[in-house]
């Protein structure tokens, strides 16, 4: 075998492994939609009659929603809008912001839109585990209605175990995700084919005419149905969000070769089952299975929904870390659960907060029918925001121009806005929950961002310029002591407040002083060769700038070790880190509303320490406090 053939074989194996892994992580959410999507149309809180025209029309809408929204918009277009290989709403914000440089109003609009999209993602992340696991466990009622009382307790136990094992990481369990989902999608296809064979005429619903006729013949009823059709495309955002882990091509290949055919076959199989007997509409997914296979199918469905929930939870961790790096979320503890994969992280605060929200949803809504009313509005809101941001990227970054980009995404928006309108009708029935949750997250994120800007302005008003300060030191140099002092400094051209307080109280300086600034950029990663910028100053002072992308892991001691190549070699046991700790005092009449100031102060007080966040040895840290009136 030639080297070229061997390399091609290795590449092929790697591609297949990535496609298999993508099945497990990316498609869990959309892959478990058959559990409840069709049921909600004909047996939900706002059912439509299970007559032939409605069945054909609904199936046609399901199929074309999967084609237009998932296949064309996300797989063919949105996944191409990557930020150096990374996807997701934060990457899209960063790309769109590049087009708005020196246009503050446009940049602000993009930022608000993007943060709103991220907030909607959290709202979706709360509902997905609840409805997925609950709909799987509800299969028990199909086999034995007397088991109804056990559905909620069993769902709570499964969800608790899911969130409890997060701290162990997905490295080991993740190896089983792909094979399990291969079995799941195979079962979906087999169940679908077994029912289609009995009523092959159901395949006529592939014709979009049935969907269009259904929409125009029953306007009010069709709008209700569209609110449930969107359940078939929930999880499409995961295609984009997880692109950095698997790459665009493996995700696309898995979708077109395996996931899409399996989903279409299963939905049409459920349609054929309802066509044969409308009584099957109460739970067409589980009614599709022969009696002997029901309980194994419930077990497989529960495992599949746990995997789907895992993908959403991991996505919440990833989005939170990106938002943290971009300054929208306070510092919080980030634990790495894999030595090989940097993206496998665990955030305790996010994990337990999500768990509480999911438990409240299950206990409050009590059934997947009720939860379906809460599901959809956050998803469609996120899709609309993604389309708007992508229009900016395609027009300006891809240089398509506004006319071509607008025309392309107008096609997608025409579908998504109908979905959004349909889901607005579900607000009184439960759609208010993800909206309230998303709005709460939006307020917190924007308050933190604006509060940090306000704090920086207050500190800047009290700052001293670095160059004149060093000149004044030369004329009246204070006592120098052995060792190296590192002062964290947000402004490379200003004097750190911690150093001023140290001089004021201790009246000494170390023999070598590093003024350290950490900068985060709206790119995923900064190459190690560009990690540090070192500049010698007067009187054995050094200016050091450390640069990170929003997917990088901050590690100040690790980055400072790279300074040796620039003639700045540090001895860890001889280095002390000085960090300023501000006590904030809210005031009336500030640029920020007083109630938001109070929220910001509470968030600031409870934010994780810079010491842990930057991996600074805690026994080498000196904190110096000051009061700041906002």
Secondary structure, 3 states (H helix, E strand, C coil): CCHHHHHHHHHHHHHHHHHHHHHHHCCHHHHCHHHCHHHHHHHCCCCCCCCHHHHHHHHHHHHHHHHHHHHHHHHHHHHHCCECCECCHHHHHHHHHHCCCCCHHHHHHHHHHHHHHHHHHHHHHHHHHHHHHHHHHCHHHHHCHHHHHHHHHHHHHHHHHHHHHHHHCCCCCHHHHHHHHHHHHHHHHHHHHHHHCCCHHHHHHHCHHHHHHHHHHCHHHHHHHHHHHHHHHCCHHHHHHCHHHHCHHHHHHHHHHHHHHHHHHHHHHHHHHHHHCHHHHHCHHHHCCCHHHHHHHHHHHHHHHHHHHHHHHHHHHHHHHHHHHCCCCCCCCCEECCCCCCCCEECHHHHHHHHHHHHHHHHHHCCHHHHHHHCCHHHHHHHHHHHHHHHHHHHHHCCCCHHHHHHHHHHHHHHHHHHHHHHHCCHHHHHHHHHHHHHHHHHHHHHHHHHHHHHHHHHHHCCCEHHHHHHHHHHCCCEEEEEEEEEECCCCCECCHHHHHHHHHHCEEEEEEEEEEEEEECCCCCCHHHCEEEEECHHHEEEEEEEEECCCCCCHHHHHHHHHHHCCCCCHHHEEEEEEEEEEECCCCCCCCHHHHHHHHHHHHHCCCHHHHCCCCHHHEEEEEEEEEC
